[in-house]
Amino acid sequence: NDNFKEISSSTPLKDVPAGCILIYDRGVGGYSSEHGHIEIKTDDGRAVSDGITDNLYKRPSHIFMPV
């Protein structure tokens, strides 16, 4: 999608801007080995999906930043 650009997944999540999409492939970060997981980084240093977490110590497979 032209509205996002991929940034390095090794970027510390505390440094990732709000609005970025965090994608965890299957089994990455302890998430589902069948489906994986997707979150959105918030401006208060957390991530949301179907809940709100402070789990910003995990390393996503991909990070997409809105442009």
N, C-alpha and C positions, 0 to 999 in steps of 0.2 A: 504494500500500500504506500503510495507516495506521501501520505501524511505522517509516516514514521520512518526513522532510520535506525538501523541496528548499531548498537554500541557494544564495546567489549564486555563480555560476561564476567571478566575478571575485575571490572570496576567495583570498588567497595560499595555495597548497597547504600551506605550512609551518604555517599557522594552522588548517587543517582537522583536526578531531578524528579519532583512529583509529576505524576501522570505517565511515567514510564511503565511499560508492560513487562512483567517478569514471567518468563516461560520456563517451566521445569519439564524436561522430557520425562518419559516413563521411568519411574524408579529413582529419579534424581532428587536429592535433598530429603529423602525419606517419604516422598509423596508416592502416589499410586503407581505400582509397576504395570498397571494395565492402561491408565489414562494420562498420567502426568498431572500437571497443575498449572494454573495461570493466576497471577495477582496483578494489582495495580498499586504502584508506590504512591503514598499520600504525602502531603506537605508537612505532616507532623511526625515523619520518620517511621511510619508503619506501612503495612501492606493490607489490601482488602481483596477478597474474592467473595465467597459466600459467608465470610466472617472477617474479623479484623485481627491481625496478628502483629507481634513484635519480632517475628522470626527473620529479621534481616541479617542473620549470620549465615544463612544458606547461600549457596552459589547457584544461580539459575543457569540454564543451558543457553538462553538467549535473553537479551534486553533490547526492547524497542522504545525509542524516545520520540515523542511527538515533535514535529517540526513546524 
